């Protein structure tokens, strides 16, 4: 038994069995709706987002440090979230490729 978050609607639900509802979905309706969605495009490369972050901080905040924190800047928050998501996605993709190569050898 576990508490899971639905990948489609974002609601938390109890998962008692591993066979139904499908993994990551809270109900049959969410499962069917997720199949209809278009595949997500991968995020931009982390190094490209990092360059945009540097440029924004240099122009908007007159700072060259990536470690400086500007809590009132919505653009900084958006770029940091985008950078974090890009790192997570691309790290998982590279790890998946390494695992596939290891299985085939």
N, C-alpha and C positions, 0 to 999 in steps of 0.2 A: 504494500500500500504506500502511495506517495502522493504528495501535492505537486501538481504540474500546472504549467501555464499554457493555455491554448495558443498555438502558433497563428491562428486565424483571427480570433476575436480578442485575445489577450486576457481572458478570464482565467482565474485559478480554479482548479477542480481536483477532486480526489480520483486517483487512478488505482483501482483495485486489481484489475486483471491486465495482462499484457496483450491480449488479443483484441479487445474492443473497448472503447472506441480506438481508432487507429492512433498510433504513437504521435503525441504532440497535439492532438485535437480533442476537444471536450465533447463533441457530439457528431453524429452522422451528418447533420446539416453543415457544420463547419468544415468537415472533411470534404464534402461535395463542393462547397463554395471555394475552398482553397485550390481544388483541381481546375476550376474555371479561370483563376487568376493567371495573368501572363507571367512568364518566368522573370525573375528579378535580374536586372543588369548588374554586373559586378561593380563595386565602387572603384573610383580612380586609384591609381597606385599611391601608396603612402608618401613616397618622396615628392610627388607632384603636389599633394595637399600641404606637405610641409613647406614647400617653396611659396605657396600662396599665403600660408600663415606668416612666414618671415616677411613677405612683402606687405601684408596688412599691418603687422606690428610696427614695421619701419615707417610706413606712411601715416597711419592713424595715431600711433602712440609714441612715435619718435624713439623706439626702443629696438635694439638689435638682439635682445635676449629672447630665446624661445621659452625660457623658464619664468619670465616675468608674468605676473598674474593681474588681469584686468577684469574684476568681477562684474562691472557694470556694462561691459561691451558684449552685445548680443552676437556680433560677428565673430568675436574670439570664441565664444561658447559654441557657436555652430561649427566653426572650423575644427575645434578640438574634438567635438563629437564625431565629426566626419573622419578625422584622422584616426581616432580610436576604432571606429567601425571598419575602416579600411585595413588597419593593422590586424584586427581579428579575422576578417574575411580572408586576406591574403596569407596569413600565417596558417589558417586551417586548410586552405587549398594546397599550400606547399607541403604541409604535413601529410595530407591525403595522398599526394603524388609520391612522396617518399615511402609511405606505407604500401602503396600499390607496387612500386618497384621492388620493395623488399619481399613481397609475396611472390612475385614472378621469378625471382632469382632462386 
